[in-house]
């Protein structure tokens, strides 16, 4: 089974729990990772905390603080939805469905590979 909070970040979810700004604590910190001087000098990484649940999200996907704030809120909204609704959350259901599709695709690819092997073996037998 997959950890609930790692299922977040699926954009198709509509009926998520709403967040009020009063429940959020926001900080701007220096980001980490590649980027050198641009990363080391600017505080454009957003750290957003949902106080009632204690969930913390850190977003440093773009150089823009405003875009990072928006993305952080989207991710936090999905994680809070998962936290409170659990397996009834749309985010969780979407993640499960995509994993099921992925497994089905793997299974079909494996079957095709087996068929190709059998076909090659049959051709080798025909040549002999």
C-alpha positions in Angstrom: 0.0 0.0 0.0 1.2 3.5 -0.8 1.7 6.2 1.8 -1.2 8.6 1.7 0.6 11.9 1.7 2.9 10.8 -1.2 -0.2 10.4 -3.4 -0.6 14.2 -3.6 0.2 16.3 -6.7 -2.5 15.1 -9.1 -4.0 18.1 -10.8 -7.3 16.6 -11.9 -8.9 16.7 -8.5 -11.8 19.0 -8.1 -13.6 18.6 -4.8 -10.7 19.1 -2.4 -11.0 20.6 1.1 -10.7 24.4 1.1 -7.8 26.0 3.0 -8.3 29.3 4.8 -5.4 31.7 4.9 -5.7 32.0 8.7 -4.7 28.3 9.1 -1.5 28.8 7.1 2.0 29.9 8.1 4.2 31.0 5.2 7.9 31.5 5.1 10.3 32.4 2.3 13.7 30.8 2.5 16.7 30.1 0.2 16.1 27.2 -2.0 18.5 24.3 -2.4 19.8 22.3 -5.3 21.4 23.4 -8.5 21.4 27.1 -9.6 24.5 28.5 -8.0 24.5 32.2 -7.3 20.8 32.6 -8.4 19.7 30.1 -5.7 22.1 31.3 -3.0 21.1 34.9 -3.1 17.3 34.8 -3.4 14.6 33.7 -0.9 12.1 32.4 -3.5 11.5 29.0 -1.9 8.1 28.9 -0.2 7.6 26.9 3.0 3.9 26.6 3.7 2.5 25.0 6.9 -1.0 24.0 7.7 -1.2 24.6 11.4 -4.2 22.4 12.4 -2.7 19.3 10.7 1.0 20.1 11.0 1.6 19.4 7.3 4.5 21.3 5.8 5.1 21.8 2.0 8.3 23.3 0.5 8.1 24.5 -3.1 11.1 25.8 -5.1 10.0 24.8 -8.6 10.4 28.1 -10.3 12.3 31.4 -9.8 9.1 33.3 -9.3 7.9 33.6 -5.6 4.3 34.1 -6.8 4.3 30.9 -8.9 5.9 29.0 -6.0 3.3 30.3 -3.6 0.5 29.2 -5.9 2.1 25.7 -6.5 2.7 25.3 -2.8 -0.9 26.0 -2.0 -2.1 23.5 -4.6 0.2 20.8 -3.2 -0.8 21.6 0.4 -4.5 21.5 -0.4 -4.1 18.0 -1.9 -2.1 16.8 1.1 -4.6 18.2 3.6 -7.4 16.6 1.6 -5.6 13.3 1.8 -4.9 13.8 5.5 -8.5 14.3 6.4 -10.3 12.1 3.8 -7.8 9.3 3.6 -8.8 6.6 1.0 -12.0 8.5 0.2 -10.0 11.4 -1.3 -10.2 11.9 -5.0 -6.4 12.3 -5.1 -5.9 8.9 -3.6 -8.4 7.3 -6.0 -6.6 8.9 -9.0 -3.3 7.7 -7.8 -4.6 4.1 -7.3 -6.1 4.2 -10.8 -2.9 5.4 -12.4 -0.9 2.7 -10.6 -3.4 0.1 -11.8 -3.0 1.4 -15.4 0.8 1.3 -15.1 0.7 -2.3 -13.8 -1.6 -3.3 -16.7 0.8 -1.7 -19.2 3.8 -3.6 -17.7 1.8 -6.9 -17.9 1.0 -6.3 -21.6 4.6 -5.4 -22.4 5.8 -8.6 -20.7 3.2 -10.7 -22.6 4.4 -9.1 -25.9 8.0 -9.8 -25.1 7.1 -13.5 -24.4 5.2 -13.7 -27.7 8.2 -12.3 -29.6 10.6 -14.8 -28.0 8.3 -17.7 -28.9 8.0 -16.4 -32.5 11.8 -16.2 -32.8 12.2 -19.7 -31.4 9.6 -21.0 -33.9 11.6 -19.3 -36.8 14.8 -20.9 -35.6 13.1 -24.4 -35.5 11.7 -23.8 -39.0 15.2 -23.0 -40.3 16.7 -26.2 -38.9 
